[in-house]
Amino acid sequence: MTHLLISPLTWSLLLALLLCLTWRRLGKPLRVAGIVLEVVLLLLCTPLGANALVRYVESRTPAQALCAADASRMPIVLLSAGYDWDPAVNDDYVALAPESWRRLRGAIALWQRNPGSELVIAGGGPFATKESTVLARLAQDWGVPTAALRTETGSTTTWESAFALRGTLPTHVRLVSSALHLPRALVAFRAAGFEACAYPNDSDYQPPGSWGYYLPQSSSLSKAELALHELAGTTVYAWRARREARHEAAVP
C-alpha cells in the first residue's frame, strides 16, 4: 500500500481523473496548476525526471558531512538494504538485494584502506535469517577477518539501527550506504547521538543519454519511487529527531 501512495503514476492517474471530473467547474488558475502538476508527475516517470529527483535527494548530504581522510580510525558502520527473498541459510548470498551487495562492496573497499578499523554491519529485518548475518558471512568470504566484524541483528529500520548501536560504539563513526539513503541515515544517527560522517558507496544518478532518457520507463518509475520514499522518510526522521531532542532535554 505504501508503494502505491508514493508512486508518481498513482498520483498522475488520480489527478487526471480529478481534472476530468471537475474541469468545467475549475477556474483558469486551477486548470493551469493541474496541468503543470500532471506534467511534473509524468516527467517523474521518465529517466530525465527520476534522475533529477535522485540528484536532488543525494545532494542533501552536504560536502562537509562526507568522511575526511583523517577519519581512518573511526569504526565503519554499514547499513543493510534487505533481501529479494528470505534466505534459508547464512550463505544464501543470492537472496541479498543488489543494493546490499553494492553497500557491502563499498564498505569493504573502505575497510581495506584501513584494515585496523572495525566493520559493524547493522540491520536484521523481519526475517529468520538476519540480513547482517548473511552480509557478515559474505564479508568474511571477501577477506574481512572475523575479529574485525560485528553485527547488529535486532533492528528492522535505519532509525532502529542507529539507536540499537548507541552506547556500543564511539561517538564518531563512518556511515556507509548509498548516496540516496545517506541523508535519512545521517538524521537517524545524529538523533541517536552519533557524530557520523557519510561515505556514499555509489550514486543512483545517471546523466542524460539516448532519446529513451526522455520517455517514460518502468525503471524510472521505480527510481522515482525510491527517491520519494527517501524524501518522505527523511521528513519523518527529522520530526522524530526533534521529538527525541525535546524528550531528552526534558529528562532531568
Backbone as CSV, one residue per row, in Angstrom:
resi,resn,N_x,N_y,N_z,CA_x,CA_y,CA_z,C_x,C_y,C_z
1,MET,0.816,-1.202,0.000,0.000,0.000,0.000,0.858,1.264,0.000
2,THR,1.917,1.265,0.836,2.823,2.410,0.878,3.443,2.660,-0.481
3,HIS,3.763,1.562,-1.176,4.360,1.660,-2.509,3.452,2.444,-3.452
4,LEU,2.148,2.208,-3.380,1.207,2.900,-4.250,1.070,4.371,-3.879
5,LEU,1.153,4.662,-2.591,0.949,6.031,-2.136,2.066,6.975,-2.566
6,ILE,3.274,6.446,-2.746,4.390,7.321,-3.129,4.706,7.239,-4.621
7,SER,3.892,6.531,-5.379,4.162,6.379,-6.808,3.667,7.592,-7.597
8,PRO,4.523,8.216,-8.408,4.063,9.318,-9.273,2.954,8.884,-10.222
9,LEU,2.990,7.611,-10.640,1.962,7.121,-11.562,0.596,7.111,-10.880
10,THR,0.547,6.707,-9.614,-0.720,6.710,-8.873,-1.313,8.108,-8.819
11,TRP,-0.474,9.081,-8.442,-0.964,10.445,-8.305,-1.271,11.074,-9.658
12,SER,-0.543,10.668,-10.682,-0.834,11.167,-12.021,-2.211,10.701,-12.492
13,LEU,-2.536,9.422,-12.269,-3.845,8.891,-12.664,-4.969,9.520,-11.859
14,LEU,-4.736,9.684,-10.549,-5.767,10.300,-9.703,-6.010,11.750,-10.093
15,LEU,-4.931,12.469,-10.374,-5.077,13.865,-10.766,-5.782,13.983,-12.113
16,ALA,-5.431,13.107,-13.052,-6.085,13.138,-14.363,-7.583,12.884,-14.223
17,LEU,-7.948,11.931,-13.385,-9.366,11.647,-13.146,-10.064,12.843,-12.506
18,LEU,-9.400,13.448,-11.516,-9.979,14.599,-10.835,-10.172,15.767,-11.799
19,LEU,-9.203,16.007,-12.661,-9.321,17.094,-13.626,-10.463,16.841,-14.609
20,CYS,-10.608,15.604,-15.030,-11.695,15.269,-15.960,-13.068,15.493,-15.319
21,LEU,-13.199,15.144,-14.049,-14.485,15.245,-13.367,-14.850,16.676,-12.995
22,THR,-13.839,17.512,-12.799,-14.099,18.861,-12.275,-13.706,19.972,-13.243
23,TRP,-13.317,19.634,-14.467,-12.745,20.618,-15.382,-13.655,21.828,-15.600
24,ARG,-14.933,21.594,-15.806,-15.852,22.698,-16.120,-16.065,23.618,-14.923
25,ARG,-15.866,23.083,-13.726,-16.098,23.903,-12.532,-14.830,24.609,-12.054
26,LEU,-13.699,24.259,-12.634,-12.432,24.851,-12.206,-12.186,26.187,-12.912
27,GLY,-11.634,27.130,-12.182,-11.212,28.377,-12.793,-9.914,28.182,-13.558
28,LYS,-9.549,29.180,-14.352,-8.346,29.070,-15.178,-7.086,28.822,-14.350
29,PRO,-6.863,29.511,-13.201,-5.640,29.257,-12.419,-5.529,27.801,-11.957
30,LEU,-6.659,27.222,-11.524,-6.629,25.827,-11.064,-6.397,24.867,-12.225
31,ARG,-6.951,25.189,-13.389,-6.712,24.344,-14.566,-5.228,24.336,-14.929
32,VAL,-4.640,25.529,-14.951,-3.213,25.632,-15.291,-2.367,24.891,-14.257
33,ALA,-2.685,25.084,-12.963,-1.930,24.409,-11.907,-2.059,22.898,-12.029
34,GLY,-3.271,22.436,-12.354,-3.485,20.992,-12.503,-2.697,20.413,-13.663
35,ILE,-2.667,21.122,-14.778,-1.917,20.646,-15.950,-0.422,20.618,-15.655
36,VAL,0.077,21.690,-15.012,1.500,21.742,-14.670,1.873,20.592,-13.743
37,LEU,1.047,20.344,-12.733,1.327,19.258,-11.798,1.278,17.901,-12.502
38,GLU,0.332,17.742,-13.428,0.237,16.496,-14.189,1.499,16.276,-15.026
39,VAL,2.007,17.337,-15.641,3.237,17.235,-16.443,4.411,16.836,-15.555
40,VAL,4.494,17.438,-14.361,5.590,17.115,-13.441,5.531,15.655,-13.040
41,LEU,4.318,15.172,-12.717,4.169,13.770,-12.306,4.541,12.816,-13.446
42,LEU,4.143,13.146,-14.658,4.508,12.308,-15.801,6.009,12.372,-16.067
43,LEU,6.599,13.539,-15.849,8.038,13.692,-16.045,8.822,12.792,-15.091
44,LEU,8.292,12.589,-13.875,8.966,11.725,-12.913,8.959,10.261,-13.351
45,CYS,8.146,9.923,-14.331,8.120,8.558,-14.868,9.149,8.362,-15.976
46,THR,9.908,9.407,-16.288,10.959,9.323,-17.304,12.325,9.339,-16.622
47,PRO,13.370,8.849,-17.281,14.715,8.960,-16.708,15.113,10.392,-16.406
48,LEU,14.677,11.344,-17.238,15.008,12.742,-17.002,14.492,13.213,-15.646
49,GLY,13.215,13.007,-15.385,12.629,13.458,-14.135,13.101,12.664,-12.939
50,ALA,13.165,11.338,-13.092,13.571,10.485,-11.970,15.004,10.782,-11.546
51,ASN,15.892,10.954,-12.512,17.292,11.227,-12.168,17.490,12.628,-11.605
52,ALA,16.674,13.586,-12.056,16.736,14.920,-11.462,16.334,14.855,-9.991
53,LEU,15.307,14.067,-9.684,14.866,13.918,-8.301,15.927,13.194,-7.472
54,VAL,16.516,12.143,-8.034,17.585,11.416,-7.344,18.758,12.345,-7.043
55,ARG,19.126,13.147,-8.021,20.253,14.059,-7.814,19.960,15.056,-6.694
56,TYR,18.719,15.520,-6.629,18.343,16.451,-5.567,18.446,15.776,-4.194
57,VAL,17.918,14.554,-4.077,17.953,13.854,-2.785,19.397,13.579,-2.377
58,GLU,20.212,13.110,-3.307,21.605,12.803,-2.979,22.376,14.053,-2.577
59,SER,22.013,15.196,-3.139,22.724,16.437,-2.825,22.395,16.952,-1.427
60,ARG,21.430,16.345,-0.758,21.049,16.795,0.583,22.073,16.381,1.639
61,THR,23.054,15.553,1.261,24.204,15.297,2.129,25.266,16.340,1.808
62,PRO,25.488,17.325,2.675,26.444,18.398,2.357,27.872,17.882,2.298
63,ALA,28.720,18.582,1.564,30.112,18.159,1.392,30.837,18.046,2.721
64,GLN,30.505,18.920,3.678,31.191,18.878,4.967,30.803,17.665,5.804
65,ALA,29.733,16.966,5.396,29.332,15.761,6.128,30.028,14.510,5.612
66,LEU,30.742,14.610,4.491,31.448,13.457,3.937,32.689,13.153,4.770
67,CYS,33.062,11.883,4.805,34.200,11.459,5.624,35.503,12.022,5.063
68,ALA,36.296,12.588,5.936,37.600,13.132,5.559,38.667,12.058,5.655
69,ALA,39.835,12.348,5.111,40.937,11.380,5.118,41.383,11.040,6.534
70,ASP,41.262,12.004,7.466,41.733,11.756,8.832,40.725,10.984,9.673
71,ALA,39.653,10.465,9.031,38.652,9.677,9.756,38.979,8.191,9.723
72,SER,40.197,7.843,9.371,40.541,6.450,9.094,40.463,5.526,10.302
73,ARG,40.473,6.055,11.503,40.416,5.200,12.686,39.006,5.009,13.216
74,MET,38.061,5.708,12.637,36.681,5.566,13.106,36.112,4.208,12.701
75,PRO,35.254,3.622,13.530,34.561,2.397,13.104,33.720,2.651,11.856
76,ILE,33.573,1.621,11.042,32.767,1.690,9.828,31.423,1.030,10.117
77,VAL,30.347,1.748,9.887,29.009,1.198,10.082,28.345,1.042,8.718
78,LEU,28.043,-0.189,8.361,27.370,-0.493,7.100,25.898,-0.784,7.381
79,LEU,25.010,-0.138,6.641,23.576,-0.347,6.797,23.085,-1.303,5.714
80,SER,22.449,-2.382,6.130,21.967,-3.375,5.171,20.809,-2.810,4.362
81,ALA,20.525,-3.456,3.232,19.482,-2.945,2.331,18.452,-3.999,1.976
82,GLY,18.386,-5.076,2.744,17.307,-6.032,2.555,17.649,-7.204,1.647
83,TYR,16.638,-8.043,1.487,16.705,-9.236,0.641,15.736,-9.110,-0.525
84,ASP,15.982,-9.904,-1.545,14.970,-10.104,-2.581,13.995,-11.197,-2.168
85,TRP,14.459,-12.110,-1.314,13.588,-13.119,-0.695,14.255,-13.593,0.586
86,ASP,13.508,-14.259,1.437,14.014,-14.715,2.727,14.958,-15.897,2.505
87,PRO,16.244,-15.769,2.862,17.190,-16.862,2.633,16.973,-18.009,3.615
88,ALA,17.377,-19.180,3.202,17.208,-20.355,4.055,18.421,-20.588,4.938
89,VAL,19.607,-20.139,4.491,20.850,-20.370,5.231,21.675,-19.093,5.239
90,ASN,22.723,-19.078,6.083,23.523,-17.871,6.272,24.388,-17.505,5.071
91,ASP,24.598,-18.432,4.162,25.425,-18.119,2.994,24.610,-18.106,1.693
92,ASP,23.304,-17.844,1.816,22.459,-17.716,0.629,22.599,-16.289,0.102
93,TYR,23.739,-16.003,-0.492,24.068,-14.643,-0.899,23.183,-14.125,-2.034
94,VAL,22.671,-15.038,-2.838,21.838,-14.632,-3.964,20.563,-13.944,-3.481
95,ALA,20.153,-14.232,-2.255,18.932,-13.623,-1.711,19.117,-12.143,-1.396
96,LEU,20.354,-11.701,-1.246,20.606,-10.294,-0.917,20.145,-9.378,-2.044
97,ALA,19.506,-8.274,-1.684,19.132,-7.275,-2.682,20.393,-6.700,-3.326
98,PRO,20.342,-6.340,-4.595,21.529,-5.770,-5.248,22.129,-4.594,-4.481
99,GLU,21.282,-3.782,-3.859,21.793,-2.645,-3.098,22.628,-3.097,-1.904
100,SER,22.259,-4.243,-1.289,23.058,-4.772,-0.182,24.452,-5.172,-0.661
101,TRP,24.516,-5.792,-1.834,25.812,-6.142,-2.416,26.665,-4.888,-2.642
102,ARG,26.063,-3.865,-3.211,26.823,-2.649,-3.531,27.315,-1.958,-2.254
103,ARG,26.454,-1.897,-1.243,26.868,-1.258,0.010,28.009,-2.038,0.673
104,LEU,27.915,-3.364,0.663,28.980,-4.167,1.267,30.283,-3.990,0.503
105,ARG,30.204,-3.952,-0.805,31.411,-3.749,-1.614,32.079,-2.420,-1.252
106,GLY,31.272,-1.364,-1.092,31.820,-0.068,-0.713,32.430,-0.079,0.676
107,ALA,31.764,-0.757,1.609,32.278,-0.818,2.979,33.594,-1.589,3.046
108,ILE,33.692,-2.678,2.303,34.921,-3.463,2.318,36.060,-2.696,1.643
109,ALA,35.759,-1.975,0.570,36.788,-1.150,-0.071,37.314,-0.105,0.913
110,LEU,36.423,0.467,1.716,36.844,1.439,2.731,37.657,0.760,3.813
111,TRP,37.229,-0.405,4.255,37.952,-1.152,5.291,39.349,-1.551,4.812
112,GLN,39.464,-1.943,3.553,40.761,-2.368,3.020,41.790,-1.249,3.045
113,ARG,41.332,-0.010,2.986,42.261,1.115,3.093,42.703,1.345,4.533
114,ASN,41.881,0.877,5.479,42.182,0.999,6.919,41.846,-0.313,7.610
115,PRO,42.629,-1.364,7.365,42.272,-2.697,7.865,42.274,-2.821,9.379
116,GLY,42.741,-1.813,10.093,42.660,-1.870,11.546,41.317,-1.432,12.091
117,SER,40.432,-0.966,11.217,39.118,-0.479,11.642,38.163,-1.633,11.921
118,GLU,37.183,-1.363,12.756,36.108,-2.325,12.991,35.008,-2.076,11.972
119,LEU,34.479,-3.146,11.398,33.378,-3.066,10.449,32.121,-3.599,11.127
120,VAL,31.173,-2.713,11.352,29.920,-3.063,12.014,28.819,-3.092,10.965
121,ILE,28.128,-4.218,10.848,27.050,-4.371,9.873,25.734,-4.371,10.636
122,ALA,24.872,-3.405,10.328,23.639,-3.206,11.093,22.416,-3.532,10.247
123,GLY,21.461,-4.188,10.882,20.188,-4.474,10.223,19.838,-5.945,10.286
124,GLY,18.692,-6.238,10.855,18.236,-7.622,10.924,17.106,-7.901,9.959
125,GLY,16.153,-6.964,9.933,14.984,-7.154,9.090,14.022,-8.155,9.702
126,PRO,12.823,-8.249,9.165,11.809,-9.164,9.701,11.974,-10.590,9.166
127,PHE,13.177,-11.119,9.288,13.484,-12.423,8.701,14.101,-13.340,9.748
128,ALA,13.935,-14.639,9.545,14.558,-15.606,10.448,16.075,-15.553,10.314
129,THR,16.566,-15.465,9.096,17.997,-15.310,8.844,18.293,-13.826,8.679
130,LYS,19.015,-13.250,9.601,19.178,-11.805,9.661,20.072,-11.286,8.531
131,GLU,19.738,-10.100,8.043,20.463,-9.504,6.925,21.944,-9.316,7.247
132,SER,22.229,-8.778,8.423,23.628,-8.514,8.769,24.419,-9.801,8.937
133,THR,23.749,-10.880,9.308,24.431,-12.174,9.434,24.928,-12.664,8.081
134,VAL,24.074,-12.569,7.066,24.464,-13.003,5.718,25.540,-12.079,5.154
135,LEU,25.399,-10.778,5.374,26.398,-9.827,4.883,27.744,-10.041,5.557
136,ALA,27.732,-10.358,6.852,28.993,-10.614,7.558,29.656,-11.876,7.024
137,ARG,28.862,-12.890,6.729,29.422,-14.119,6.164,30.063,-13.850,4.801
138,LEU,29.384,-13.009,3.997,29.938,-12.664,2.696,31.195,-11.809,2.853
139,ALA,31.210,-10.915,3.832,32.397,-10.093,4.085,33.592,-10.965,4.441
140,GLN,33.363,-12.026,5.217,34.446,-12.952,5.544,34.958,-13.636,4.276
141,ASP,34.053,-14.029,3.405,34.471,-14.648,2.144,35.273,-13.683,1.281
142,TRP,35.038,-12.400,1.457,35.747,-11.386,0.681,36.999,-10.881,1.405
143,GLY,37.370,-11.538,2.501,38.663,-11.251,3.103,38.668,-10.469,4.395
144,VAL,37.512,-10.122,4.946,37.484,-9.400,6.215,37.537,-10.427,7.348
145,PRO,38.519,-10.348,8.249,38.614,-11.347,9.327,37.466,-11.211,10.324
146,THR,37.133,-12.331,10.935,36.039,-12.358,11.909,36.273,-11.364,13.040
147,ALA,37.516,-11.218,13.450,37.842,-10.326,14.567,37.520,-8.869,14.261
148,ALA,37.466,-8.519,12.968,37.195,-7.131,12.585,35.718,-6.862,12.367
149,LEU,34.875,-7.896,12.484,33.456,-7.776,12.169,32.589,-7.792,13.420
150,ARG,31.512,-7.033,13.358,30.474,-7.096,14.373,29.125,-6.913,13.686
151,THR,28.105,-7.573,14.179,26.777,-7.436,13.579,25.770,-6.930,14.601
152,GLU,24.783,-6.211,14.091,23.610,-5.800,14.875,22.415,-6.394,14.155
153,THR,21.679,-7.258,14.808,20.654,-8.054,14.134,19.227,-7.745,14.573
154,GLY,19.056,-6.857,15.534,17.723,-6.658,16.086,16.879,-5.612,15.387
155,SER,17.483,-4.730,14.610,16.745,-3.610,14.023,16.078,-3.993,12.715
156,THR,14.995,-3.287,12.406,14.292,-3.504,11.141,14.227,-2.234,10.299
157,THR,14.670,-1.108,10.848,14.699,0.159,10.110,16.023,0.859,10.390
158,THR,16.314,1.876,9.595,17.524,2.668,9.807,17.487,3.356,11.167
159,TRP,16.333,3.871,11.532,16.178,4.527,12.835,16.512,3.555,13.959
160,GLU,15.974,2.345,13.891,16.229,1.336,14.922,17.697,0.941,14.948
161,SER,18.329,0.863,13.796,19.754,0.523,13.745,20.577,1.555,14.502
162,ALA,20.286,2.825,14.282,21.039,3.893,14.942,20.918,3.797,16.455
163,PHE,19.714,3.590,16.948,19.519,3.561,18.394,19.966,2.231,19.001
164,ALA,19.968,1.160,18.209,20.487,-0.115,18.700,21.995,-0.048,18.913
165,LEU,22.689,0.763,18.115,24.144,0.882,18.223,24.578,1.948,19.227
166,ARG,23.652,2.770,19.673,24.008,3.827,20.625,24.558,3.210,21.915
167,GLY,25.698,3.710,22.340,26.336,3.206,23.548,27.248,2.014,23.316
168,THR,27.232,1.447,22.109,28.090,0.293,21.808,29.292,0.683,20.957
169,LEU,29.314,1.924,20.461,30.375,2.401,19.583,30.822,3.784,20.026
170,PRO,32.018,4.199,19.620,32.406,5.595,19.850,31.416,6.538,19.169
171,THR,31.431,7.770,19.579,30.512,8.760,19.012,30.778,8.992,17.528
172,HIS,32.041,9.020,17.135,32.407,9.291,15.743,32.501,7.984,14.963
173,VAL,31.681,7.862,13.927,31.677,6.674,13.079,31.602,7.097,11.615
174,ARG,32.015,6.167,10.749,31.865,6.375,9.312,30.665,5.552,8.847
175,LEU,29.699,6.223,8.264,28.439,5.597,7.890,28.446,5.293,6.397
176,VAL,28.325,4.008,6.059,28.374,3.586,4.656,26.976,3.191,4.192
177,SER,26.536,3.805,3.122,25.271,3.458,2.489,25.252,4.076,1.104
178,SER,24.150,3.918,0.402,24.027,4.558,-0.907,23.866,6.058,-0.727
179,ALA,24.252,6.814,-1.724,24.119,8.270,-1.663,22.666,8.683,-1.490
180,LEU,21.745,7.895,-2.031,20.327,8.201,-1.928,19.807,8.019,-0.503
181,HIS,20.365,7.066,0.220,19.887,6.717,1.564,20.569,7.517,2.662
182,LEU,21.747,8.042,2.398,22.547,8.671,3.449,21.901,9.890,4.113
183,PRO,21.189,10.776,3.396,20.567,11.894,4.110,19.642,11.439,5.235
184,ARG,18.838,10.422,4.980,17.948,9.899,6.014,18.738,9.202,7.113
185,ALA,19.765,8.433,6.728,20.570,7.719,7.718,21.289,8.682,8.655
186,LEU,21.803,9.775,8.109,22.504,10.750,8.951,21.571,11.366,9.982
187,VAL,20.335,11.655,9.594,19.373,12.201,10.550,19.165,11.223,11.697
188,ALA,19.016,9.931,11.385,18.783,8.927,12.413,19.974,8.787,13.347
189,PHE,21.179,8.710,12.792,22.358,8.501,13.633,22.684,9.735,14.465
190,ARG,22.448,10.910,13.929,22.684,12.105,14.729,21.648,12.226,15.834
191,ALA,20.424,11.789,15.569,19.405,11.782,16.622,19.784,10.817,17.735
192,ALA,20.505,9.751,17.385,20.947,8.772,18.379,22.214,9.210,19.100
193,GLY,22.746,10.375,18.760,23.912,10.910,19.464,25.240,10.695,18.781
194,PHE,25.242,10.162,17.564,26.491,9.931,16.837,26.919,11.187,16.079
195,GLU,28.229,11.370,15.995,28.815,12.361,15.088,29.287,11.585,13.863
196,ALA,28.327,11.242,13.015,28.621,10.362,11.885,29.003,11.167,10.658
197,CYS,30.034,10.681,9.960,30.338,11.227,8.644,29.832,10.240,7.595
198,ALA,29.587,10.729,6.401,28.945,9.929,5.362,29.957,9.412,4.351
199,TYR,29.811,8.131,3.999,30.633,7.535,2.954,29.690,6.881,1.945
200,PRO,29.330,7.597,0.871,28.428,7.006,-0.133,29.148,5.947,-0.950
201,ASN,28.584,4.745,-0.998,29.235,3.681,-1.754,28.996,3.836,-3.254
202,ASP,27.873,4.451,-3.634,27.620,4.703,-5.048,26.471,5.697,-5.186
203,SER,26.234,6.105,-6.427,25.159,7.042,-6.731,24.157,6.380,-7.664
204,ASP,22.880,6.698,-7.467,21.832,6.187,-8.355,21.569,7.121,-9.528
205,TYR,22.250,8.255,-9.547,22.028,9.222,-10.625,22.696,8.757,-11.912
206,GLN,21.973,8.905,-13.010,22.522,8.627,-14.337,22.325,9.858,-15.216
207,PRO,23.366,10.330,-15.868,23.252,11.530,-16.710,22.476,11.238,-17.982
208,PRO,22.069,12.288,-18.707,21.323,12.104,-19.957,22.080,11.238,-20.955
209,GLY,21.303,10.454,-21.694,21.890,9.574,-22.696,21.125,9.664,-24.007
210,SER,20.550,8.554,-24.428,19.838,8.492,-25.705,18.449,9.117,-25.567
211,TRP,17.649,9.017,-26.656,16.296,9.555,-26.640,15.429,8.877,-25.593
212,GLY,15.758,7.659,-25.252,14.986,6.958,-24.232,15.019,7.640,-22.883
213,TYR,15.999,8.513,-22.688,16.126,9.239,-21.422,14.935,10.165,-21.181
214,TYR,14.232,10.507,-22.248,13.132,11.474,-22.156,11.762,10.813,-22.301
215,LEU,11.730,9.488,-22.305,10.479,8.751,-22.462,10.164,7.961,-21.188
216,PRO,8.885,7.799,-20.857,8.519,7.038,-19.647,9.066,5.616,-19.686
217,GLN,9.569,5.156,-18.538,10.102,3.801,-18.407,9.752,3.264,-17.023
218,SER,9.536,1.967,-16.947,9.193,1.367,-15.654,10.351,1.484,-14.668
219,SER,11.589,1.391,-15.154,12.746,1.517,-14.265,12.833,2.919,-13.673
220,SER,12.448,3.914,-14.452,12.460,5.288,-13.953,11.389,5.496,-12.901
221,LEU,10.248,4.870,-13.082,9.184,4.961,-12.085,9.661,4.384,-10.762
222,SER,10.347,3.242,-10.809,10.879,2.632,-9.585,11.908,3.544,-8.924
223,LYS,12.759,4.176,-9.737,13.775,5.074,-9.196,13.135,6.293,-8.538
224,ALA,12.110,6.848,-9.184,11.411,7.998,-8.605,10.737,7.619,-7.299
225,GLU,10.179,6.436,-7.246,9.528,5.975,-6.009,10.544,5.848,-4.878
226,LEU,11.736,5.339,-5.189,12.783,5.240,-4.166,13.181,6.619,-3.651
227,ALA,13.335,7.560,-4.570,13.722,8.914,-4.169,12.634,9.574,-3.326
228,LEU,11.379,9.396,-3.712,10.272,9.961,-2.934,10.174,9.299,-1.568
229,HIS,10.449,7.995,-1.533,10.476,7.280,-0.248,11.524,7.877,0.680
230,GLU,12.694,8.170,0.137,13.755,8.751,0.962,13.400,10.163,1.416
231,LEU,12.783,10.950,0.539,12.362,12.294,0.934,11.336,12.238,2.060
232,ALA,10.343,11.370,1.895,9.323,11.236,2.931,9.935,10.703,4.222
233,GLY,10.822,9.710,4.098,11.460,9.134,5.280,12.327,10.132,6.017
234,THR,13.055,10.961,5.277,13.893,11.978,5.909,13.045,12.985,6.665
235,THR,11.906,13.348,6.091,10.991,14.279,6.767,10.473,13.688,8.070
236,VAL,10.075,12.421,8.015,9.583,11.747,9.223,10.690,11.625,10.267
237,TYR,11.895,11.264,9.827,13.016,11.119,10.762,13.386,12.458,11.396
238,ALA,13.320,13.538,10.607,13.625,14.865,11.153,12.625,15.229,12.247
239,TRP,11.358,14.882,12.026,10.334,15.126,13.051,10.604,14.282,14.296
240,ARG,10.960,13.013,14.092,11.267,12.142,15.230,12.510,12.622,15.976
241,ALA,13.486,13.141,15.227,14.710,13.647,15.857,14.396,14.845,16.747
242,ARG,13.538,15.748,16.268,13.154,16.901,17.101,12.403,16.445,18.346
243,ARG,11.540,15.466,18.173,10.805,14.941,19.326,11.745,14.261,20.310
244,GLU,12.731,13.526,19.797,13.710,12.854,20.655,14.538,13.881,21.415
245,ALA,14.924,14.969,20.736,15.717,16.012,21.393,14.915,16.680,22.500
246,ARG,13.635,16.944,22.259,12.791,17.549,23.304,12.642,16.613,24.494
247,HIS,12.494,15.324,24.206,12.338,14.330,25.276,13.592,14.249,26.139
248,GLU,14.766,14.214,25.486,15.996,14.116,26.225,16.272,15.387,27.025
249,ALA,15.869,16.546,26.463,16.055,17.797,27.185,15.171,17.879,28.413
250,ALA,14.019,17.184,28.362,13.084,17.220,29.494,13.457,16.253,30.607
251,VAL,14.311,15.270,30.289,14.735,14.289,31.287,15.768,14.930,32.207
252,PRO,15.530,14.960,33.536,16.483,15.600,34.444,17.795,14.825,34.550
